[in-house]
Amino acid sequence: MEIIADLHIHSRYSMATSKLGTPEYLDLWARKKGISLVGTGDFTHPAWREELKEKLVPAESGLYRLRDEYVLEEAKMLPGGAPRFVITGEILSLIHISEPTRQAEISYAVFCLKKKKKPHHPPHPPHTHHKYIKQNIHR
């Protein structure tokens, strides 16, 4: 049995993600791309967790599918079965070992993220051109 999975999903509640990242559209695009297993992502977000409870029903052990009433009409026309959802999230794990701070790999199924350090730049001197424009506006 071949399983094509996308387990690195973010909900519409994550920063810089599409507001169309709903279970309905995750189901639609999984069908279009031939993905049979989709991670839910962000399961710890309260609003997302409530939406998942409302829109998903148990399928096989530990897996869920979209309730029939939420499947988009376009998705119903596509070949193949309904993709399954598995509850997923991300864990940030940093270990401070002297300097610098380093990530610890937990396992292949857990994604670790680390913010890049911003370089320290001294403050910029005030722009004299900006002052000149302000003075001319108020005359």
MINULO-96221 format. One record per residue: x, y, z of N, C-alpha, C, O in turn; residue in three letters. Coordinates in pm, whole numbers, plus 50000, padded with zeros to 5 digits. Layout:
MINULO-96221
+-------+-------+-------+-------+-------+-------+-------+-------+-------+-------+-------+-------+-------+
|  n.xx |  n.yy |  n.zz | ca.xx | ca.yy | ca.zz |  c.xx |  c.yy |  c.zz |  o.xx |  o.yy |  o.zz | tornu |
+-------+-------+-------+-------+-------+-------+-------+-------+-------+-------+-------+-------+-------+
|     X |     Y |     Z |     X |     Y |     Z |     X |     Y |     Z |     X |     Y |     Z |   ALA |
...
+-------+-------+-------+-------+-------+-------+-------+-------+-------+-------+-------+-------+-------+
END
This chain:
MINULO-96221
+-------+-------+-------+-------+-------+-------+-------+-------+-------+-------+-------+-------+-------+
|  n.xx |  n.yy |  n.zz | ca.xx | ca.yy | ca.zz |  c.xx |  c.yy |  c.zz |  o.xx |  o.yy |  o.zz | tornu |
+-------+-------+-------+-------+-------+-------+-------+-------+-------+-------+-------+-------+-------+
| 50084 | 49882 | 50000 | 50000 | 50000 | 50000 | 50089 | 50125 | 50000 | 50173 | 50141 | 50088 |   MET |
| 50070 | 50211 | 49903 | 50148 | 50333 | 49894 | 50072 | 50447 | 49961 | 49953 | 50468 | 49936 |   GLU |
| 50142 | 50521 | 50046 | 50082 | 50637 | 50113 | 50165 | 50759 | 50077 | 50286 | 50762 | 50099 |   ILE |
| 50099 | 50858 | 50022 | 50164 | 50987 | 49997 | 50111 | 51080 | 50103 | 49990 | 51103 | 50113 |   ILE |
| 50202 | 51136 | 50184 | 50161 | 51216 | 50299 | 50222 | 51356 | 50294 | 50333 | 51375 | 50243 |   ALA |
| 50149 | 51451 | 50347 | 50201 | 51586 | 50372 | 50174 | 51613 | 50519 | 50061 | 51643 | 50559 |   ASP |
| 50278 | 51601 | 50600 | 50263 | 51616 | 50745 | 50309 | 51752 | 50795 | 50296 | 51782 | 50914 |   LEU |
| 50362 | 51834 | 50706 | 50407 | 51967 | 50748 | 50305 | 52071 | 50699 | 50327 | 52140 | 50600 |   HIS |
| 50196 | 52079 | 50771 | 50084 | 52168 | 50739 | 50071 | 52270 | 50850 | 50098 | 52240 | 50966 |   ILE |
| 50030 | 52390 | 50813 | 49996 | 52491 | 50912 | 49850 | 52529 | 50893 | 49801 | 52530 | 50780 |   HIS |
| 49783 | 52559 | 51001 | 49643 | 52600 | 50992 | 49634 | 52744 | 50946 | 49736 | 52814 | 50935 |   SER |
| 49515 | 52789 | 50921 | 49494 | 52929 | 50882 | 49518 | 53024 | 50997 | 49518 | 53145 | 50979 |   ARG |
| 49539 | 52969 | 51116 | 49565 | 53052 | 51234 | 49715 | 53082 | 51251 | 49752 | 53162 | 51337 |   TYR |
| 49798 | 53018 | 51172 | 49942 | 53045 | 51178 | 49972 | 53175 | 51105 | 49900 | 53217 | 51014 |   SER |
| 50081 | 53238 | 51146 | 50121 | 53361 | 51078 | 50167 | 53329 | 50936 | 50225 | 53223 | 50911 |   MET |
| 50141 | 53420 | 50846 | 50188 | 53412 | 50706 | 50137 | 53289 | 50633 | 50209 | 53232 | 50551 |   ALA |
| 50014 | 53248 | 50662 | 49953 | 53136 | 50589 | 49820 | 53182 | 50532 | 49763 | 53281 | 50576 |   THR |
| 49772 | 53109 | 50434 | 49646 | 53143 | 50369 | 49529 | 53124 | 50465 | 49526 | 53029 | 50544 |   SER |
| 49435 | 53214 | 50458 | 49313 | 53202 | 50538 | 49221 | 53094 | 50480 | 49120 | 53058 | 50541 |   LYS |
| 49257 | 53041 | 50362 | 49183 | 52930 | 50303 | 49238 | 52795 | 50350 | 49201 | 52691 | 50296 |   LEU |
| 49324 | 52796 | 50448 | 49380 | 52672 | 50501 | 49281 | 52604 | 50595 | 49312 | 52577 | 50711 |   GLY |
| 49164 | 52577 | 50544 | 49058 | 52512 | 50622 | 49059 | 52362 | 50593 | 49120 | 52319 | 50495 |   THR |
| 48995 | 52282 | 50677 | 48988 | 52139 | 50647 | 48928 | 52110 | 50509 | 48969 | 52016 | 50441 |   PRO |
| 48829 | 52192 | 50468 | 48766 | 52172 | 50337 | 48867 | 52188 | 50224 | 48872 | 52106 | 50132 |   GLU |
| 48948 | 52293 | 50230 | 49046 | 52316 | 50124 | 49167 | 52225 | 50136 | 49228 | 52190 | 50034 |   TYR |
| 49204 | 52186 | 50256 | 49311 | 52086 | 50270 | 49267 | 51955 | 50206 | 49347 | 51889 | 50139 |   LEU |
| 49141 | 51918 | 50227 | 49084 | 51797 | 50166 | 49085 | 51810 | 50013 | 49128 | 51717 | 49944 |   ASP |
| 49039 | 51924 | 49961 | 49034 | 51945 | 49816 | 49172 | 51934 | 49753 | 49190 | 51860 | 49656 |   LEU |
| 49270 | 52005 | 49808 | 49403 | 52006 | 49748 | 49476 | 51874 | 49767 | 49557 | 51836 | 49683 |   TRP |
| 49449 | 51804 | 49874 | 49508 | 51671 | 49890 | 49456 | 51579 | 49779 | 49532 | 51503 | 49721 |   ALA |
| 49327 | 51587 | 49751 | 49270 | 51505 | 49643 | 49332 | 51542 | 49508 | 49368 | 51454 | 49430 |   ARG |
| 49344 | 51673 | 49481 | 49401 | 51718 | 49354 | 49544 | 51669 | 49335 | 49585 | 51636 | 49224 |   LYS |
| 49621 | 51664 | 49444 | 49763 | 51628 | 49436 | 49789 | 51480 | 49461 | 49904 | 51436 | 49455 |   LYS |
| 49685 | 51404 | 49489 | 49703 | 51261 | 49514 | 49762 | 51230 | 49650 | 49824 | 51125 | 49669 |   GLY |
| 49742 | 51319 | 49746 | 49792 | 51299 | 49882 | 49687 | 51223 | 49961 | 49571 | 51264 | 49965 |   ILE |
| 49727 | 51114 | 50023 | 49629 | 51032 | 50094 | 49629 | 51055 | 50246 | 49535 | 51014 | 50314 |   SER |
| 49734 | 51121 | 50298 | 49742 | 51145 | 50442 | 49790 | 51288 | 50465 | 49896 | 51327 | 50416 |   LEU |
| 49712 | 51366 | 50540 | 49742 | 51507 | 50564 | 49752 | 51531 | 50714 | 49665 | 51489 | 50790 |   VAL |
| 49857 | 51598 | 50756 | 49868 | 51639 | 50896 | 49778 | 51759 | 50921 | 49754 | 51839 | 50831 |   GLY |
| 49728 | 51771 | 51042 | 49640 | 51884 | 51073 | 49720 | 52008 | 51108 | 49674 | 52119 | 51083 |   THR |
| 49839 | 51991 | 51166 | 49920 | 52104 | 51209 | 49852 | 52185 | 51318 | 49729 | 52185 | 51328 |   GLY |
| 49931 | 52253 | 51398 | 49882 | 52351 | 51495 | 49770 | 52300 | 51586 | 49682 | 52377 | 51624 |   ASP |
| 49771 | 52173 | 51622 | 49660 | 52117 | 51699 | 49643 | 52182 | 51836 | 49539 | 52164 | 51900 |   PHE |
| 49742 | 52257 | 51882 | 49730 | 52320 | 52013 | 49656 | 52454 | 52008 | 49625 | 52510 | 52113 |   THR |
| 49627 | 52506 | 51889 | 49553 | 52631 | 51878 | 49406 | 52605 | 51910 | 49344 | 52522 | 51843 |   HIS |
| 49348 | 52672 | 52009 | 49211 | 52641 | 52053 | 49106 | 52652 | 51943 | 49021 | 52564 | 51931 |   PRO |
| 49109 | 52757 | 51862 | 49007 | 52773 | 51757 | 49022 | 52666 | 51649 | 48923 | 52614 | 51598 |   ALA |
| 49147 | 52633 | 51616 | 49172 | 52529 | 51515 | 49127 | 52393 | 51568 | 49066 | 52315 | 51494 |   TRP |
| 49156 | 52365 | 51693 | 49115 | 52238 | 51754 | 48963 | 52224 | 51751 | 48911 | 52116 | 51722 |   ARG |
| 48891 | 52333 | 51780 | 48744 | 52329 | 51777 | 48693 | 52306 | 51634 | 48599 | 52229 | 51613 |   GLU |
| 48756 | 52371 | 51538 | 48716 | 52352 | 51398 | 48740 | 52208 | 51354 | 48657 | 52150 | 51284 |   GLU |
| 48851 | 52150 | 51396 | 48879 | 52011 | 51361 | 48777 | 51917 | 51424 | 48731 | 51823 | 51360 |   LEU |
| 48741 | 51943 | 51550 | 48639 | 51860 | 51617 | 48507 | 51864 | 51543 | 48437 | 51764 | 51532 |   LYS |
| 48473 | 51982 | 51492 | 48345 | 52000 | 51422 | 48346 | 51934 | 51284 | 48246 | 51875 | 51243 |   GLU |
| 48458 | 51943 | 51212 | 48458 | 51906 | 51070 | 48516 | 51769 | 51039 | 48497 | 51719 | 50928 |   LYS |
| 48587 | 51707 | 51132 | 48646 | 51576 | 51107 | 48573 | 51468 | 51185 | 48523 | 51492 | 51294 |   LEU |
| 48569 | 51348 | 51127 | 48511 | 51232 | 51196 | 48614 | 51119 | 51192 | 48697 | 51113 | 51101 |   VAL |
| 48610 | 51029 | 51291 | 48705 | 50917 | 51292 | 48689 | 50831 | 51167 | 48578 | 50806 | 51119 |   PRO |
| 48803 | 50786 | 51115 | 48805 | 50692 | 51003 | 48869 | 50565 | 51057 | 48809 | 50495 | 51139 |   ALA |
| 48991 | 50533 | 51013 | 49063 | 50420 | 51068 | 49124 | 50461 | 51202 | 49116 | 50578 | 51241 |   GLU |
| 49186 | 50366 | 51271 | 49245 | 50392 | 51401 | 49346 | 50507 | 51396 | 49447 | 50499 | 51325 |   SER |
| 49319 | 50614 | 51470 | 49408 | 50728 | 51478 | 49399 | 50824 | 51361 | 49469 | 50925 | 51358 |   GLY |
| 49314 | 50794 | 51265 | 49298 | 50879 | 51147 | 49156 | 50934 | 51139 | 49062 | 50878 | 51195 |   LEU |
| 49143 | 51045 | 51068 | 49014 | 51112 | 51054 | 48991 | 51143 | 50907 | 49084 | 51139 | 50826 |   TYR |
| 48867 | 51175 | 50873 | 48832 | 51222 | 50739 | 48737 | 51339 | 50755 | 48677 | 51358 | 50861 |   ARG |
| 48722 | 51416 | 50650 | 48631 | 51530 | 50651 | 48487 | 51480 | 50649 | 48454 | 51389 | 50573 |   LEU |
| 48402 | 51539 | 50733 | 48259 | 51503 | 50731 | 48203 | 51528 | 50591 | 48241 | 51624 | 50525 |   ARG |
| 48112 | 51441 | 50547 | 48055 | 51451 | 50413 | 47996 | 51588 | 50383 | 48011 | 51638 | 50272 |   ASP |
| 47931 | 51649 | 50480 | 47865 | 51779 | 50456 | 47964 | 51893 | 50435 | 47924 | 52001 | 50389 |   GLU |
| 48091 | 51872 | 50467 | 48192 | 51976 | 50447 | 48276 | 51956 | 50321 | 48353 | 52044 | 50284 |   TYR |
| 48262 | 51842 | 50255 | 48340 | 51816 | 50133 | 48290 | 51910 | 50023 | 48171 | 51913 | 49993 |   VAL |
| 48382 | 51985 | 49963 | 48347 | 52079 | 49857 | 48300 | 52004 | 49732 | 48347 | 51893 | 49704 |   LEU |
| 48209 | 52065 | 49656 | 48155 | 52002 | 49535 | 48266 | 51965 | 49437 | 48264 | 51858 | 49377 |   GLU |
| 48363 | 52053 | 49421 | 48475 | 52027 | 49331 | 48552 | 51902 | 49375 | 48595 | 51823 | 49291 |   GLU |
| 48568 | 51884 | 49505 | 48640 | 51768 | 49557 | 48565 | 51639 | 49529 | 48626 | 51535 | 49504 |   ALA |
| 48433 | 51644 | 49534 | 48352 | 51524 | 49509 | 48369 | 51472 | 49367 | 48350 | 51354 | 49341 |   LYS |
| 48404 | 51561 | 49274 | 48419 | 51524 | 49133 | 48554 | 51459 | 49103 | 48571 | 51400 | 48996 |   MET |
| 48649 | 51470 | 49194 | 48784 | 51419 | 49168 | 48792 | 51269 | 49195 | 48724 | 51217 | 49283 |   LEU |
| 48878 | 51199 | 49117 | 48893 | 51054 | 49140 | 48967 | 51027 | 49270 | 49036 | 51114 | 49324 |   PRO |
| 48953 | 50907 | 49319 | 49023 | 50867 | 49442 | 48935 | 50889 | 49564 | 48832 | 50955 | 49559 |   GLY |
| 48980 | 50832 | 49673 | 48905 | 50841 | 49797 | 48937 | 50966 | 49876 | 49023 | 51046 | 49839 |   GLY |
| 48868 | 50980 | 49985 | 48889 | 51094 | 50074 | 49023 | 51079 | 50146 | 49054 | 50972 | 50197 |   ALA |
| 49100 | 51186 | 50149 | 49226 | 51178 | 50224 | 49199 | 51165 | 50372 | 49094 | 51205 | 50422 |   PRO |
| 49294 | 51108 | 50442 | 49285 | 51095 | 50587 | 49366 | 51205 | 50653 | 49466 | 51252 | 50599 |   ARG |
| 49322 | 51245 | 50769 | 49391 | 51345 | 50848 | 49448 | 51279 | 50973 | 49386 | 51190 | 51031 |   PHE |
| 49567 | 51322 | 51012 | 49627 | 51277 | 51137 | 49661 | 51403 | 51216 | 49709 | 51501 | 51160 |   VAL |
| 49636 | 51399 | 51346 | 49659 | 51515 | 51433 | 49810 | 51537 | 51446 | 49883 | 51448 | 51489 |   ILE |
| 49856 | 51657 | 51409 | 49998 | 51690 | 51416 | 50019 | 51830 | 51471 | 49925 | 51909 | 51481 |   THR |
| 50141 | 51858 | 51506 | 50180 | 51990 | 51551 | 50331 | 51999 | 51544 | 50397 | 51905 | 51501 |   GLY |
| 50386 | 52110 | 51585 | 50530 | 52128 | 51585 | 50577 | 52155 | 51727 | 50506 | 52214 | 51809 |   GLU |
| 50699 | 52112 | 51752 | 50759 | 52134 | 51883 | 50892 | 52206 | 51862 | 50973 | 52164 | 51779 |   ILE |
| 50913 | 52311 | 51935 | 51041 | 52381 | 51932 | 51123 | 52331 | 52049 | 51080 | 52340 | 52164 |   LEU |
| 51239 | 52280 | 52020 | 51324 | 52227 | 52126 | 51463 | 52286 | 52112 | 51536 | 52252 | 52018 |   SER |
| 51500 | 52372 | 52203 | 51633 | 52431 | 52202 | 51707 | 52390 | 52328 | 51649 | 52385 | 52437 |   LEU |
| 51833 | 52361 | 52313 | 51917 | 52326 | 52427 | 52030 | 52427 | 52433 | 52097 | 52452 | 52334 |   ILE |
| 52050 | 52486 | 52550 | 52157 | 52584 | 52566 | 52282 | 52510 | 52612 | 52290 | 52464 | 52726 |   HIS |
| 52381 | 52500 | 52523 | 52507 | 52435 | 52555 | 52615 | 52541 | 52539 | 52660 | 52568 | 52428 |   ILE |
| 52654 | 52600 | 52650 | 52753 | 52707 | 52646 | 52704 | 52811 | 52547 | 52596 | 52868 | 52568 |   SER |
| 52775 | 52838 | 52443 | 52734 | 52930 | 52338 | 52762 | 52864 | 52204 | 52862 | 52793 | 52197 |   GLU |
| 52689 | 52881 | 52104 | 52557 | 52942 | 52095 | 52447 | 52842 | 52131 | 52475 | 52725 | 52157 |   PRO |
| 52324 | 52888 | 52132 | 52209 | 52800 | 52155 | 52195 | 52709 | 52034 | 52206 | 52753 | 51920 |   THR |
| 52170 | 52581 | 52060 | 52159 | 52484 | 51950 | 52029 | 52407 | 51959 | 51971 | 52390 | 52066 |   ARG |
| 51986 | 52362 | 51843 | 51867 | 52279 | 51838 | 51903 | 52134 | 51871 | 52014 | 52088 | 51841 |   GLN |
| 51810 | 52066 | 51930 | 51827 | 51922 | 51951 | 51727 | 51852 | 51861 | 51608 | 51886 | 51861 |   ALA |
| 51773 | 51755 | 51785 | 51680 | 51679 | 51703 | 51607 | 51579 | 51790 | 51670 | 51497 | 51857 |   GLU |
| 51474 | 51587 | 51790 | 51393 | 51497 | 51871 | 51370 | 51366 | 51795 | 51403 | 51258 | 51844 |   ILE |
| 51314 | 51376 | 51677 | 51298 | 51260 | 51591 | 51268 | 51311 | 51452 | 51250 | 51431 | 51432 |   SER |
| 51262 | 51222 | 51355 | 51236 | 51263 | 51218 | 51094 | 51317 | 51202 | 51067 | 51386 | 51104 |   TYR |
| 51004 | 51287 | 51294 | 50865 | 51329 | 51280 | 50837 | 51463 | 51347 | 50726 | 51516 | 51335 |   ALA |
| 50933 | 51517 | 51416 | 50914 | 51645 | 51485 | 50999 | 51749 | 51416 | 51117 | 51728 | 51390 |   VAL |
| 50938 | 51862 | 51386 | 51009 | 51968 | 51316 | 51059 | 52069 | 51418 | 50983 | 52112 | 51505 |   PHE |
| 51185 | 52108 | 51409 | 51243 | 52207 | 51499 | 51273 | 52334 | 51422 | 51328 | 52329 | 51312 |   CYS |
| 51237 | 52446 | 51480 | 51261 | 52575 | 51417 | 51344 | 52661 | 51511 | 51333 | 52649 | 51633 |   LEU |
| 51425 | 52746 | 51455 | 51506 | 52835 | 51536 | 51510 | 52970 | 51466 | 51538 | 52978 | 51346 |   LYS |
| 51481 | 53077 | 51540 | 51488 | 53210 | 51482 | 51633 | 53245 | 51455 | 51722 | 53215 | 51535 |   LYS |
| 51655 | 53310 | 51342 | 51789 | 53358 | 51313 | 51816 | 53481 | 51398 | 51728 | 53564 | 51421 |   LYS |
| 51939 | 53492 | 51443 | 51977 | 53610 | 51519 | 51990 | 53727 | 51422 | 52049 | 53713 | 51315 |   LYS |
| 51935 | 53842 | 51461 | 51950 | 53961 | 51380 | 52086 | 54023 | 51410 | 52126 | 54032 | 51526 |   LYS |
| 52157 | 54066 | 51305 | 52287 | 54129 | 51331 | 52266 | 54262 | 51403 | 52169 | 54332 | 51378 |   PRO |
| 52357 | 54295 | 51493 | 52347 | 54419 | 51567 | 52407 | 54531 | 51484 | 52525 | 54527 | 51449 |   HIS |
| 52326 | 54632 | 51453 | 52372 | 54748 | 51378 | 52356 | 54871 | 51466 | 52255 | 54885 | 51536 |   HIS |
| 52454 | 54961 | 51464 | 52438 | 55085 | 51541 | 52324 | 55167 | 51480 | 52293 | 55153 | 51362 |   PRO |
| 52260 | 55252 | 51560 | 52150 | 55331 | 51507 | 52198 | 55422 | 51394 | 52312 | 55471 | 51396 |   PRO |
| 52110 | 55445 | 51296 | 52144 | 55532 | 51184 | 52136 | 55678 | 51227 | 52052 | 55714 | 51309 |   HIS |
| 52225 | 55764 | 51171 | 52215 | 55907 | 51202 | 52086 | 55963 | 51141 | 52038 | 55909 | 51041 |   PRO |
| 52032 | 56067 | 51198 | 51909 | 56124 | 51142 | 51932 | 56173 | 50999 | 52040 | 56222 | 50965 |   PRO |
| 51832 | 56159 | 50917 | 51842 | 56202 | 50778 | 51812 | 56350 | 50768 | 51703 | 56394 | 50804 |   HIS |
| 51908 | 56429 | 50720 | 51888 | 56573 | 50708 | 51788 | 56604 | 50598 | 51718 | 56705 | 50606 |   THR |
| 51780 | 56520 | 50496 | 51685 | 56542 | 50387 | 51542 | 56539 | 50440 | 51458 | 56619 | 50398 |   HIS |
| 51515 | 56447 | 50533 | 51381 | 56435 | 50593 | 51344 | 56564 | 50667 | 51230 | 56608 | 50658 |   HIS |
| 51439 | 56624 | 50739 | 51414 | 56750 | 50811 | 51381 | 56860 | 50712 | 51290 | 56940 | 50734 |   LYS |
| 51455 | 56865 | 50602 | 51436 | 56969 | 50502 | 51295 | 56962 | 50445 | 51230 | 57065 | 50428 |   TYR |
| 51247 | 56841 | 50416 | 51112 | 56824 | 50361 | 51009 | 56870 | 50463 | 50914 | 56940 | 50426 |   ILE |
| 51023 | 56835 | 50589 | 50929 | 56876 | 50693 | 50924 | 57028 | 50703 | 50816 | 57086 | 50714 |   LYS |
| 51039 | 57093 | 50698 | 51042 | 57238 | 50712 | 50971 | 57305 | 50595 | 50899 | 57403 | 50615 |   GLN |
| 50989 | 57254 | 50473 | 50926 | 57313 | 50356 | 50775 | 57293 | 50356 | 50702 | 57377 | 50303 |   ASN |
| 50727 | 57184 | 50412 | 50582 | 57158 | 50416 | 50514 | 57259 | 50508 | 50403 | 57304 | 50477 |   ILE |
| 50576 | 57297 | 50618 | 50512 | 57383 | 50715 | 50524 | 57531 | 50681 | 50470 | 57613 | 50757 |   HIS |
| 50589 | 57571 | 50575 | 50603 | 57713 | 50540 | 50476 | 57767 | 50481 | 50470 | 57884 | 50445 |   ARG |
+-------+-------+-------+-------+-------+-------+-------+-------+-------+-------+-------+-------+-------+
END
